[in-house]
């Protein structure tokens, strides 16, 4: 008998789940409150500029290849992934910079310029992160529970994946200068957590940066959800946009969804909505006192002309990065000396802007809105000026004069558009007690047939890992 399955949310996790389930013969319906697929992986178009609004990195290409091969097709027929060179550029507040190249030998030359002997440290760091990656990768397709910790089979993992070390402390074992330690741990901020709090096994992201390299899908990041939607439809999945799920519950052995005031029943349901929102608003439950990731302030700028001196990905570090991290993650203060990131996809992909013009996507990490009703708009002009002044001082670019198109996205917009609790952009924080065995599981303990995929459940956040969560959910249903 064909299983009837529903997917709540057409983000990348939901789309991947729909593709997997429909390829395994399930009858799949996808419900999305927005008028299009992608969730946070969305695109905004204005005057010929095409702004990817959410994720901007493609790491771990093998995870993208896996979801297509799971469905019996080759990724290359759906997406063209272009390896970046250079991978990214880091700008330090003292005017120094570090370019990370596709060729690691060129990267090591850059490292030696900053810290003598660091190329040897780099080789040792990559050796250790490779070992961690090979240990952790198989675990990313499995669902664990806290009781797993009591199974002696998994006890050796405590030392194997350095569960008691932080991302930062791992980097300090291989590099002396703080400049390089930050260069090899900044990825934690793109999981919405400080590198001083993120467990060391998250350094597998550094491994993917330097070994597997960084990619860009030609046509923009939005090509990823479009490809997954196309794949799902080719397997028979049905999509229902402008269809908001208001509640989920039991229904005589089935699971019902209240969609725009109409009840529909299914054998299995996979929720790709924000986990905390789903628990409190869709299931009407109380939830534990979770820790949440930071939020971000985003600027999408279409520039009148191309600019020089920037790579596809660019990091600008605060003068006092420790204070910057403390402001965001502990004291929850507006960072007046912010670190920020600039995505310039037109360095690689000219199709995203009119001829001779550039896109600047500027991301500034800020505190989430837990216990706060602060409207970021009250601080926007100040933060915008600080960021623009730093760009001008380091690169000699008067950004204000170059802007042709401008759009903004605030912490509160993550709540209004995507139902993300506290506007915590990256979902639940990736600290030790919300990682691996301790992160919410992909199945519901109270309602049989109810499952979860997405950034706040196992195995965690980031596009490739969210794709892995879809396999966990699909396998639990079809195994």
C-alpha positions in Angstrom: 0.0 0.0 0.0 1.4 3.4 -1.0 2.3 5.6 1.9 0.8 9.1 2.0 3.3 11.6 3.2 3.2 15.3 3.8 6.2 17.7 4.0 5.6 21.0 5.9 7.9 23.6 4.5 9.6 23.8 1.1 13.1 24.9 2.4 16.0 22.8 1.2 15.4 20.2 4.0 11.8 19.8 2.9 12.5 19.7 -0.8 15.2 17.1 -0.3 12.8 15.0 1.8 10.1 15.3 -0.8 12.5 14.2 -3.5 13.7 11.2 -1.5 10.2 10.0 -0.4 8.7 10.4 -3.8 11.6 8.5 -5.4 10.8 5.7 -2.9 7.2 5.4 -4.1 5.5 7.5 -1.5 2.6 9.8 -2.4 4.0 13.2 -1.4 2.3 16.6 -0.8 4.4 19.6 0.1 2.8 22.6 1.9 4.5 25.9 2.0 3.2 29.2 3.4 5.2 31.3 0.9 4.4 31.6 -2.8 7.6 29.8 -3.8 10.1 27.2 -2.7 13.5 27.7 -1.0 12.7 29.1 2.5 15.7 31.1 3.5 17.4 30.0 0.3 15.4 32.5 -1.7 16.1 35.0 -4.5 15.1 38.7 -4.8 15.2 40.3 -8.3 15.2 44.0 -8.9 16.3 45.9 -12.1 18.3 43.0 -13.4 20.0 42.3 -10.1 19.4 38.8 -8.7 20.1 38.7 -4.9 20.4 35.4 -3.2 18.9 36.3 0.2 20.1 33.5 2.4 22.9 30.8 2.2 25.8 31.8 0.0 28.4 29.0 0.5 28.3 25.6 -1.1 30.5 23.3 1.0 30.6 19.5 1.1 29.6 18.9 -2.6 29.4 15.2 -1.9 26.3 15.8 0.2 24.6 17.5 -2.7 25.6 14.7 -5.0 24.2 12.2 -2.6 20.6 13.5 -2.6 20.5 13.3 -6.4 22.1 9.9 -6.6 19.6 8.7 -3.8 16.9 9.6 -6.3 18.7 7.8 -9.2 20.0 10.9 -11.1 23.3 12.7 -11.6 23.7 16.1 -10.0 25.3 17.6 -13.1 22.0 17.4 -15.0 20.4 19.7 -12.4 23.2 22.0 -11.1 26.5 23.4 -12.4 28.8 23.8 -9.4 31.8 26.0 -10.1 34.8 25.7 -7.8 36.0 29.1 -6.6 39.5 30.5 -6.8 40.3 32.2 -4.6 38.0 30.6 -2.1 37.7 33.7 0.1 39.6 36.7 1.4 39.9 37.9 5.0 40.5 41.5 5.8 42.0 42.3 9.2 41.5 45.7 10.9 45.2 46.6 10.8 45.0 46.7 7.0 46.5 43.2 6.5 44.6 40.5 4.5 44.8 36.8 3.9 43.7 35.1 0.7 42.7 31.5 0.8 43.2 29.8 -2.6 42.0 26.7 -4.2 45.7 25.7 -4.4 46.6 25.0 -0.8 50.3 25.6 -1.6 49.5 29.2 -2.5 47.4 29.5 0.7 50.4 28.3 2.8 52.5 31.1 1.3 50.0 33.5 2.6 50.0 31.9 6.0 53.8 32.1 6.2 53.7 35.8 5.5 51.6 36.2 8.7 53.2 33.6 10.9 56.6 31.9 10.2 56.3 28.1 10.4 52.5 28.2 10.1 52.5 26.2 6.8 53.6 23.1 8.9 50.8 23.9 11.4 48.4 24.1 8.5 49.4 20.6 7.3 48.9 19.2 10.8 45.6 21.0 11.2 44.3 19.6 7.9 45.5 16.1 8.9 43.5 16.3 12.1 40.4 17.8 10.6 40.5 15.1 7.8 40.5 12.5 10.5 37.6 14.2 12.2 35.7 14.5 9.0 36.2 10.8 8.2 35.0 9.9 11.7 32.0 12.3 11.8 30.7 12.0 8.2 29.0 8.6 8.6 27.3 9.8 11.8 25.7 12.7 9.9 23.2 10.3 8.3 22.1 8.7 11.6 19.6 9.8 14.3 20.8 9.5 17.9 19.1 10.0 21.3 20.6 11.1 24.6 20.4 7.4 25.7 23.0 6.6 23.0 25.6 8.1 25.3 25.0 5.1 27.7 25.9 2.6 24.9 29.5 1.5 25.4 29.8 1.2 21.6 29.8 5.0 21.3 32.1 5.8 24.2 35.3 5.9 22.1 33.7 8.7 20.1 34.2 11.1 23.0 38.0 11.2 22.4 37.8 10.5 18.7 35.8 13.6 17.9 37.4 15.7 20.7 34.1 16.4 22.2 35.6 18.3 25.2 37.7 20.6 23.0 36.3 23.8 21.4 36.8 24.8 17.8 39.1 27.6 19.1 41.2 25.4 21.3 41.8 23.0 18.5 43.0 25.8 16.2 45.3 27.0 19.0 47.1 23.7 18.9 48.3 24.4 15.4 48.6 28.2 15.1 50.2 30.7 17.4 48.8 34.0 16.1 45.2 35.0 16.8 45.0 36.2 13.2 45.3 32.7 11.9 43.3 31.1 14.7 40.4 33.3 13.7 41.0 32.6 10.1 40.5 28.9 10.8 37.5 29.2 13.1 35.4 32.0 11.6 33.1 29.4 10.1 31.5 28.9 13.6 29.9 32.3 13.2 28.1 31.0 10.1 26.5 28.4 12.3 25.5 31.3 14.6 27.8 30.4 17.5 31.1 31.6 18.9 34.2 29.5 18.0 34.9 29.6 21.8 31.7 27.6 22.4 31.5 25.4 19.3 32.8 21.9 19.8 36.0 21.0 18.0 34.4 18.5 15.7 32.8 21.4 13.8 36.2 22.0 12.4 35.2 19.6 9.7 33.9 22.8 8.0 37.5 24.0 7.8 38.4 20.7 6.3 35.8 21.1 3.6 37.0 24.7 2.9 40.6 23.7 2.3 40.3 20.1 1.0 37.0 19.7 -0.8 37.0 23.5 -1.7 34.2 26.0 -2.0 31.7 26.1 -4.9 29.1 28.3 -6.4 26.0 27.1 -8.3 26.0 29.0 -11.6 22.8 31.0 -11.8 22.9 31.7 -8.1 22.2 29.8 -4.8 18.5 29.7 -5.7 19.3 27.2 -8.3 19.6 24.6 -5.5 16.0 24.7 -4.3 14.7 25.0 -7.9 16.7 21.9 -8.8 15.3 20.0 -5.8 11.8 21.1 -6.6 12.2 20.0 -10.2 13.6 16.6 -9.1 10.7 16.1 -6.6 8.1 17.0 -9.2 9.7 14.5 -11.7 9.1 11.8 -9.1 5.4 12.8 -8.6 5.5 15.1 -5.6 2.8 17.8 -5.5 3.5 21.3 -4.2 0.9 23.5 -2.5 2.2 27.1 -2.2 0.4 29.9 -0.2 -0.7 27.0 2.0 0.2 27.6 5.6 -0.1 24.8 8.1 -1.7 26.0 11.2 -1.6 22.9 13.4 -0.6 19.2 13.5 -2.2 16.4 15.5 -3.3 12.8 15.7 -6.2 11.6 13.6 -7.4 8.0 14.2 -4.0 6.4 13.5 -3.1 9.1 11.0 -1.7 12.6 11.3 -3.7 15.6 10.4 -2.6 19.0 9.1 -4.8 22.0 9.3 -3.9 23.8 6.1 -5.6 27.2 5.5 -8.5 26.0 7.7 -8.9 22.6 6.0 -7.9 19.3 7.6 -6.0 16.7 5.6 -4.7 13.4 6.9 -1.5 11.5 6.1 0.4 8.4 7.2 3.6 10.3 7.7 4.5 13.9 8.1 8.0 15.5 7.9 8.2 19.0 9.4 10.8 21.3 7.8 9.5 24.4 9.6 11.7 25.9 12.4 11.8 23.2 15.1 10.9 25.5 18.1 8.1 27.1 16.1 6.7 23.7 15.1 6.8 22.5 18.7 5.1 25.5 20.2 2.8 26.8 17.5 1.9 23.8 15.4 1.9 21.1 18.1 1.0 23.3 21.1 3.7 22.1 23.3 6.1 23.6 25.9 9.8 23.3 24.9 13.0 23.2 27.0 15.1 26.3 27.5 17.1 26.0 24.4 20.0 28.2 23.4 19.6 30.0 20.1 22.0 31.1 17.4 22.6 34.8 16.7 20.6 36.7 14.2 21.9 38.8 11.3 21.3 42.2 9.6 21.5 41.9 5.8 22.0 44.5 3.1 21.5 43.6 -0.6 23.1 46.2 -2.8 23.2 46.5 -6.6 26.1 48.6 -7.6 26.4 50.9 -10.6 29.8 49.5 -11.6 32.2 46.7 -10.7 34.7 47.2 -7.9 38.2 45.8 -7.4 40.0 44.1 -4.5 37.3 41.7 -3.4 36.9 37.9 -3.8 33.6 36.0 -4.2 33.5 35.7 -0.4 35.0 38.2 2.0 35.4 38.4 5.8 36.0 41.7 7.6 37.1 41.2 11.2 36.4 43.6 14.1 39.3 45.3 15.8 38.5 43.4 19.0 37.0 40.2 17.8 36.7 38.7 21.2 34.6 41.6 22.4 32.6 41.4 19.2 31.7 37.8 19.9 31.0 38.5 23.5 28.7 41.4 22.5 26.7 39.1 20.3 26.6 35.8 22.1 26.9 36.7 25.8 26.1 40.3 26.6 23.6 40.5 23.7 24.7 44.1 22.9 24.6 45.8 19.5 28.2 45.3 18.2 29.6 48.8 17.6 32.8 47.3 16.2 31.2 44.5 14.1 32.7 41.8 12.0 30.9 41.3 8.8 30.8 39.3 5.5 30.5 40.5 1.9 29.3 38.1 -0.8 30.1 39.3 -4.3 28.8 36.5 -6.5 29.2 38.6 -9.7 33.0 37.9 -9.3 32.1 34.4 -10.5 28.7 34.7 -12.1 28.0 37.7 -14.3 24.5 36.5 -15.0 23.3 37.8 -11.6 23.6 41.5 -12.5 23.4 43.8 -15.5 26.6 44.0 -17.6 29.4 45.9 -15.9 27.7 45.9 -12.5 28.2 44.2 -9.1 26.2 42.7 -6.3 27.2 43.3 -2.6 25.4 41.1 -0.1 26.5 42.3 3.3 25.8 40.2 6.4 26.4 41.6 10.0 25.9 39.1 12.9 23.9 40.6 15.7 22.1 39.3 18.8 18.9 37.4 18.4 15.7 38.8 19.8 15.2 36.5 22.8 13.9 38.7 25.7 14.1 41.7 23.4 11.5 43.8 21.5 14.3 46.0 20.1 13.6 47.1 16.5 16.9 47.0 14.7 15.8 49.8 12.5 16.6 52.2 15.3 20.2 51.2 15.0 20.5 50.6 11.3 22.0 53.9 10.2 24.7 53.6 12.8 25.7 50.0 11.9 25.4 50.8 8.2 27.8 53.8 8.5 30.3 51.8 10.6 30.4 49.0 7.9 30.6 51.4 5.0 33.4 53.4 6.7 35.4 50.3 7.2 35.0 49.3 3.6 36.1 52.7 2.5 39.2 52.8 4.8 40.4 49.3 3.8 39.5 49.3 0.1 39.0 52.9 -0.8 35.5 52.3 -2.0 32.8 55.0 -1.4 30.0 52.4 -1.4 27.2 55.0 -0.8 27.9 56.6 -4.1 27.8 53.3 -6.0 24.4 52.0 -4.9 21.8 51.7 -7.6 19.5 49.2 -5.8 19.2 48.6 -2.1 17.1 46.1 0.0 17.4 45.1 3.7 16.5 42.2 5.9 16.2 42.6 9.6 16.2 40.1 12.6 12.4 40.5 12.9 12.0 39.6 9.3 13.2 36.1 10.0 10.3 35.8 12.4 7.6 37.3 10.1 8.7 35.6 6.9 10.2 32.3 8.0 8.6 31.7 11.5 12.1 31.5 13.1 11.9 31.8 16.9 13.6 35.0 18.1 14.9 35.6 14.6 17.7 33.2 15.4 18.9 32.9 11.8 20.7 29.6 12.2 18.2 28.0 14.5 19.3 26.3 17.7 22.8 27.1 18.7 25.5 24.6 18.0 27.0 24.4 21.5 28.1 21.1 23.0 24.8 20.3 24.7 22.8 21.0 21.5 25.1 18.9 19.2 25.2 15.3 18.2 23.3 13.1 20.6 21.8 16.1 22.4 20.3 17.9 19.5 16.6 17.3 18.9 16.0 14.0 17.2 14.4 13.6 13.7 11.4 11.7 15.0 8.7 12.6 17.4 8.4 10.6 20.6 4.6 11.3 21.1 3.1 11.0 17.6 4.1 8.0 15.5 4.8 8.9 11.9 5.9 12.5 12.7 9.4 13.4 11.7 11.6 16.5 11.5 14.2 17.8 9.0 16.1 21.1 9.1 18.8 23.2 10.8 17.6 22.8 14.4 17.4 19.0 14.5 20.1 16.4 13.9 22.7 16.6 12.5 22.6 20.4 12.5 22.7 23.6 10.4 24.1 24.5 7.0 22.8 23.3 3.6 24.8 20.0 3.3 23.9 19.0 6.8 20.3 19.9 6.4 20.3 17.7 3.3 21.6 14.9 5.5 18.7 15.4 7.9 16.3 14.8 5.0 17.9 11.4 4.5 17.5 10.5 8.1 13.8 11.4 8.0 13.2 9.6 4.7 15.0 6.5 5.8 13.1 6.4 9.1 9.8 6.4 7.0 10.8 4.0 4.2 13.2 1.6 5.9 
